[in-house]
Amino acid sequence: MQIGGQSGISGHLKIGNNVQIGGGSGVIKDIPDNSKVMGYPAKDLRDFLKDNKKN
């Protein structure tokens, strides 16, 4: 597991194996194995990038 700086994990959650959490993220639900998440609330990295894409 890799956790970026200033990230927070709330409560008793299950964080899977081989998970990467981006800096400044807020994890408020379980994360499955082999996931990359970012944002608040933390979500899949691809979804995060798609939602925050600037045109």
Biopython code that builds the backbone (N, CA, C, O; Angstrom):
import numpy as np
from Bio.PDB.StructureBuilder import StructureBuilder

atoms = [
    (1, "MET", "N", (0.847, -1.167, 0.000)),
    (1, "MET", "CA", (0.000, 0.000, 0.000)),
    (1, "MET", "C", (0.897, 1.235, 0.000)),
    (1, "MET", "O", (1.909, 1.286, 0.699)),
    (2, "GLN", "N", (0.511, 2.220, -0.790)),
    (2, "GLN", "CA", (1.185, 3.505, -0.816)),
    (2, "GLN", "C", (0.162, 4.583, -0.530)),
    (2, "GLN", "O", (-0.915, 4.606, -1.126)),
    (3, "ILE", "N", (0.505, 5.482, 0.389)),
    (3, "ILE", "CA", (-0.408, 6.558, 0.762)),
    (3, "ILE", "C", (0.312, 7.889, 0.577)),
    (3, "ILE", "O", (1.372, 8.118, 1.160)),
    (4, "GLY", "N", (-0.279, 8.773, -0.248)),
    (4, "GLY", "CA", (0.302, 10.089, -0.478)),
    (4, "GLY", "C", (0.139, 10.982, 0.741)),
    (4, "GLY", "O", (-0.673, 10.717, 1.627)),
    (5, "GLY", "N", (0.925, 12.039, 0.764)),
    (5, "GLY", "CA", (0.911, 12.989, 1.871)),
    (5, "GLY", "C", (-0.443, 13.665, 2.071)),
    (5, "GLY", "O", (-1.180, 13.894, 1.112)),
    (6, "GLN", "N", (-0.754, 13.973, 3.295)),
    (6, "GLN", "CA", (-1.970, 14.656, 3.719)),
    (6, "GLN", "C", (-3.244, 13.907, 3.327)),
    (6, "GLN", "O", (-4.288, 14.521, 3.107)),
    (7, "SER", "N", (-3.155, 12.584, 3.240)),
    (7, "SER", "CA", (-4.339, 11.752, 2.996)),
    (7, "SER", "C", (-4.884, 11.282, 4.332)),
    (7, "SER", "O", (-4.151, 11.164, 5.314)),
    (8, "GLY", "N", (-6.191, 11.015, 4.352)),
    (8, "GLY", "CA", (-6.811, 10.536, 5.573)),
    (8, "GLY", "C", (-7.676, 9.322, 5.304)),
    (8, "GLY", "O", (-8.313, 9.213, 4.256)),
    (9, "ILE", "N", (-7.691, 8.411, 6.264)),
    (9, "ILE", "CA", (-8.526, 7.215, 6.172)),
    (9, "ILE", "C", (-9.447, 7.229, 7.374)),
    (9, "ILE", "O", (-8.995, 7.201, 8.519)),
    (10, "SER", "N", (-10.748, 7.273, 7.104)),
    (10, "SER", "CA", (-11.745, 7.434, 8.152)),
    (10, "SER", "C", (-12.263, 6.093, 8.652)),
    (10, "SER", "O", (-12.655, 5.237, 7.859)),
    (11, "GLY", "N", (-12.263, 5.916, 9.945)),
    (11, "GLY", "CA", (-12.885, 4.744, 10.552)),
    (11, "GLY", "C", (-12.145, 3.442, 10.313)),
    (11, "GLY", "O", (-10.971, 3.430, 9.941)),
    (12, "HIS", "N", (-12.850, 2.359, 10.533)),
    (12, "HIS", "CA", (-12.298, 1.011, 10.390)),
    (12, "HIS", "C", (-12.658, 0.499, 9.003)),
    (12, "HIS", "O", (-13.701, -0.126, 8.816)),
    (13, "LEU", "N", (-11.792, 0.764, 8.039)),
    (13, "LEU", "CA", (-12.044, 0.392, 6.659)),
    (13, "LEU", "C", (-11.100, -0.715, 6.228)),
    (13, "LEU", "O", (-10.045, -0.925, 6.827)),
    (14, "LYS", "N", (-11.496, -1.417, 5.181)),
    (14, "LYS", "CA", (-10.638, -2.456, 4.617)),
    (14, "LYS", "C", (-9.964, -1.880, 3.380)),
    (14, "LYS", "O", (-10.619, -1.531, 2.398)),
    (15, "ILE", "N", (-8.641, -1.790, 3.453)),
    (15, "ILE", "CA", (-7.842, -1.310, 2.333)),
    (15, "ILE", "C", (-7.134, -2.537, 1.766)),
    (15, "ILE", "O", (-6.366, -3.197, 2.465)),
    (16, "GLY", "N", (-7.398, -2.837, 0.493)),
    (16, "GLY", "CA", (-6.869, -4.044, -0.136)),
    (16, "GLY", "C", (-5.368, -4.003, -0.347)),
    (16, "GLY", "O", (-4.701, -3.018, -0.030)),
    (17, "ASN", "N", (-4.854, -5.090, -0.887)),
    (17, "ASN", "CA", (-3.438, -5.211, -1.211)),
    (17, "ASN", "C", (-3.130, -4.437, -2.487)),
    (17, "ASN", "O", (-3.983, -4.302, -3.364)),
    (18, "ASN", "N", (-1.902, -3.930, -2.581)),
    (18, "ASN", "CA", (-1.414, -3.243, -3.767)),
    (18, "ASN", "C", (-2.281, -2.019, -4.110)),
    (18, "ASN", "O", (-2.600, -1.793, -5.277)),
    (19, "VAL", "N", (-2.656, -1.243, -3.105)),
    (19, "VAL", "CA", (-3.501, -0.054, -3.284)),
    (19, "VAL", "C", (-2.617, 1.188, -3.244)),
    (19, "VAL", "O", (-1.671, 1.266, -2.460)),
    (20, "GLN", "N", (-2.939, 2.163, -4.104)),
    (20, "GLN", "CA", (-2.260, 3.446, -4.105)),
    (20, "GLN", "C", (-3.302, 4.536, -3.840)),
    (20, "GLN", "O", (-4.326, 4.603, -4.519)),
    (21, "ILE", "N", (-3.031, 5.383, -2.851)),
    (21, "ILE", "CA", (-3.933, 6.467, -2.480)),
    (21, "ILE", "C", (-3.207, 7.776, -2.747)),
    (21, "ILE", "O", (-2.144, 8.030, -2.181)),
    (22, "GLY", "N", (-3.786, 8.611, -3.615)),
    (22, "GLY", "CA", (-3.165, 9.875, -3.994)),
    (22, "GLY", "C", (-3.119, 10.865, -2.846)),
    (22, "GLY", "O", (-3.925, 10.790, -1.919)),
    (23, "GLY", "N", (-2.179, 11.788, -2.908)),
    (23, "GLY", "CA", (-2.007, 12.811, -1.890)),
    (23, "GLY", "C", (-3.250, 13.677, -1.725)),
    (23, "GLY", "O", (-3.905, 14.025, -2.708)),
    (24, "GLY", "N", (-3.570, 14.022, -0.494)),
    (24, "GLY", "CA", (-4.710, 14.876, -0.193)),
    (24, "GLY", "C", (-6.056, 14.196, -0.322)),
    (24, "GLY", "O", (-7.089, 14.866, -0.340)),
    (25, "SER", "N", (-6.063, 12.878, -0.411)),
    (25, "SER", "CA", (-7.318, 12.140, -0.580)),
    (25, "SER", "C", (-7.986, 11.858, 0.758)),
    (25, "SER", "O", (-7.334, 11.809, 1.801)),
    (26, "GLY", "N", (-9.296, 11.674, 0.705)),
    (26, "GLY", "CA", (-10.065, 11.314, 1.883)),
    (26, "GLY", "C", (-10.779, 10.001, 1.629)),
    (26, "GLY", "O", (-11.727, 9.944, 0.845)),
    (27, "VAL", "N", (-10.332, 8.957, 2.283)),
    (27, "VAL", "CA", (-10.901, 7.619, 2.076)),
    (27, "VAL", "C", (-12.010, 7.411, 3.102)),
    (27, "VAL", "O", (-11.765, 7.431, 4.308)),
    (28, "ILE", "N", (-13.244, 7.208, 2.605)),
    (28, "ILE", "CA", (-14.382, 7.039, 3.509)),
    (28, "ILE", "C", (-15.123, 5.725, 3.270)),
    (28, "ILE", "O", (-16.165, 5.478, 3.878)),
    (29, "LYS", "N", (-14.582, 4.875, 2.379)),
    (29, "LYS", "CA", (-15.173, 3.554, 2.165)),
    (29, "LYS", "C", (-14.069, 2.570, 1.815)),
    (29, "LYS", "O", (-12.950, 2.967, 1.491)),
    (30, "ASP", "N", (-14.391, 1.282, 1.883)),
    (30, "ASP", "CA", (-13.415, 0.237, 1.606)),
    (30, "ASP", "C", (-12.848, 0.385, 0.199)),
    (30, "ASP", "O", (-13.528, 0.856, -0.713)),
    (31, "ILE", "N", (-11.587, -0.028, 0.037)),
    (31, "ILE", "CA", (-10.928, 0.013, -1.267)),
    (31, "ILE", "C", (-10.478, -1.401, -1.608)),
    (31, "ILE", "O", (-9.763, -2.033, -0.831)),
    (32, "PRO", "N", (-10.901, -1.906, -2.787)),
    (32, "PRO", "CA", (-10.520, -3.269, -3.180)),
    (32, "PRO", "C", (-9.049, -3.367, -3.593)),
    (32, "PRO", "O", (-8.385, -2.353, -3.810)),
    (33, "ASP", "N", (-8.552, -4.601, -3.698)),
    (33, "ASP", "CA", (-7.179, -4.864, -4.122)),
    (33, "ASP", "C", (-6.871, -4.186, -5.453)),
    (33, "ASP", "O", (-7.756, -3.977, -6.283)),
    (34, "ASN", "N", (-5.593, -3.847, -5.638)),
    (34, "ASN", "CA", (-5.058, -3.328, -6.904)),
    (34, "ASN", "C", (-5.753, -2.066, -7.402)),
    (34, "ASN", "O", (-5.911, -1.886, -8.610)),
    (35, "SER", "N", (-6.169, -1.194, -6.493)),
    (35, "SER", "CA", (-6.850, 0.044, -6.874)),
    (35, "SER", "C", (-5.924, 1.237, -6.747)),
    (35, "SER", "O", (-4.987, 1.249, -5.948)),
    (36, "LYS", "N", (-6.218, 2.248, -7.567)),
    (36, "LYS", "CA", (-5.565, 3.554, -7.457)),
    (36, "LYS", "C", (-6.692, 4.554, -7.264)),
    (36, "LYS", "O", (-7.575, 4.666, -8.113)),
    (37, "VAL", "N", (-6.669, 5.282, -6.153)),
    (37, "VAL", "CA", (-7.752, 6.211, -5.843)),
    (37, "VAL", "C", (-7.189, 7.597, -5.526)),
    (37, "VAL", "O", (-6.024, 7.752, -5.159)),
    (38, "MET", "N", (-8.063, 8.603, -5.681)),
    (38, "MET", "CA", (-7.668, 9.973, -5.388)),
    (38, "MET", "C", (-8.906, 10.825, -5.193)),
    (38, "MET", "O", (-9.974, 10.495, -5.710)),
    (39, "GLY", "N", (-8.779, 11.918, -4.455)),
    (39, "GLY", "CA", (-9.858, 12.878, -4.279)),
    (39, "GLY", "C", (-10.584, 12.715, -2.960)),
    (39, "GLY", "O", (-10.261, 11.851, -2.145)),
    (40, "TYR", "N", (-11.586, 13.582, -2.776)),
    (40, "TYR", "CA", (-12.447, 13.481, -1.601)),
    (40, "TYR", "C", (-13.889, 13.595, -2.051)),
    (40, "TYR", "O", (-14.283, 14.632, -2.584)),
    (41, "PRO", "N", (-14.677, 12.570, -1.855)),
    (41, "PRO", "CA", (-14.252, 11.268, -1.340)),
    (41, "PRO", "C", (-13.404, 10.542, -2.372)),
    (41, "PRO", "O", (-13.575, 10.733, -3.576)),
    (42, "ALA", "N", (-12.498, 9.715, -1.895)),
    (42, "ALA", "CA", (-11.587, 8.998, -2.790)),
    (42, "ALA", "C", (-12.377, 8.121, -3.760)),
    (42, "ALA", "O", (-13.300, 7.405, -3.370)),
    (43, "LYS", "N", (-11.990, 8.197, -5.026)),
    (43, "LYS", "CA", (-12.619, 7.367, -6.050)),
    (43, "LYS", "C", (-11.544, 6.911, -7.020)),
    (43, "LYS", "O", (-10.413, 7.395, -6.979)),
    (44, "ASP", "N", (-11.900, 5.980, -7.890)),
    (44, "ASP", "CA", (-10.959, 5.439, -8.854)),
    (44, "ASP", "C", (-10.228, 6.574, -9.570)),
    (44, "ASP", "O", (-10.837, 7.584, -9.922)),
    (45, "LEU", "N", (-8.934, 6.409, -9.784)),
    (45, "LEU", "CA", (-8.117, 7.465, -10.370)),
    (45, "LEU", "C", (-8.634, 7.894, -11.740)),
    (45, "LEU", "O", (-8.651, 9.088, -12.039)),
    (46, "ARG", "N", (-9.048, 6.961, -12.566)),
    (46, "ARG", "CA", (-9.559, 7.318, -13.897)),
    (46, "ARG", "C", (-10.817, 8.169, -13.798)),
    (46, "ARG", "O", (-10.978, 9.131, -14.549)),
    (47, "ASP", "N", (-11.703, 7.821, -12.879)),
    (47, "ASP", "CA", (-12.921, 8.618, -12.680)),
    (47, "ASP", "C", (-12.571, 10.012, -12.155)),
    (47, "ASP", "O", (-13.161, 11.008, -12.574)),
    (48, "PHE", "N", (-11.608, 10.070, -11.239)),
    (48, "PHE", "CA", (-11.178, 11.359, -10.695)),
    (48, "PHE", "C", (-10.648, 12.262, -11.801)),
    (48, "PHE", "O", (-11.017, 13.434, -11.884)),
    (49, "LEU", "N", (-9.785, 11.717, -12.648)),
    (49, "LEU", "CA", (-9.207, 12.514, -13.729)),
    (49, "LEU", "C", (-10.261, 12.944, -14.738)),
    (49, "LEU", "O", (-10.228, 14.070, -15.235)),
    (50, "LYS", "N", (-11.190, 12.055, -15.039)),
    (50, "LYS", "CA", (-12.264, 12.370, -15.991)),
    (50, "LYS", "C", (-13.146, 13.496, -15.442)),
    (50, "LYS", "O", (-13.513, 14.416, -16.173)),
    (51, "ASP", "N", (-13.483, 13.418, -14.153)),
    (51, "ASP", "CA", (-14.362, 14.416, -13.542)),
    (51, "ASP", "C", (-13.686, 15.779, -13.385)),
    (51, "ASP", "O", (-14.362, 16.807, -13.358)),
    (52, "ASN", "N", (-12.352, 15.791, -13.279)),
    (52, "ASN", "CA", (-11.628, 17.040, -13.048)),
    (52, "ASN", "C", (-10.870, 17.535, -14.275)),
    (52, "ASN", "O", (-10.003, 18.403, -14.165)),
    (53, "LYS", "N", (-11.191, 16.991, -15.429)),
    (53, "LYS", "CA", (-10.541, 17.400, -16.668)),
    (53, "LYS", "C", (-10.997, 18.819, -17.037)),
    (53, "LYS", "O", (-12.187, 19.133, -17.018)),
    (54, "LYS", "N", (-10.030, 19.649, -17.367)),
    (54, "LYS", "CA", (-10.352, 21.025, -17.768)),
    (54, "LYS", "C", (-10.282, 21.120, -19.279)),
    (54, "LYS", "O", (-9.288, 20.723, -19.887)),
    (55, "ASN", "N", (-11.329, 21.641, -19.881)),
    (55, "ASN", "CA", (-11.366, 21.764, -21.343)),
    (55, "ASN", "C", (-10.729, 23.053, -21.797)),
    (55, "ASN", "O", (-10.671, 23.324, -22.996)),
]
sb = StructureBuilder()
sb.init_structure("model")
sb.init_model(0)
sb.init_chain("A")
sb.init_seg("    ")
for serial, (resi, resn, name, xyz) in enumerate(atoms, 1):
    if name == "N":
        sb.init_residue(resn, " ", resi, " ")
    sb.init_atom(name, np.array(xyz, "f"), 0.0, 1.0, " ", f" {name:<3s}", serial, name[0])
structure = sb.get_structure()
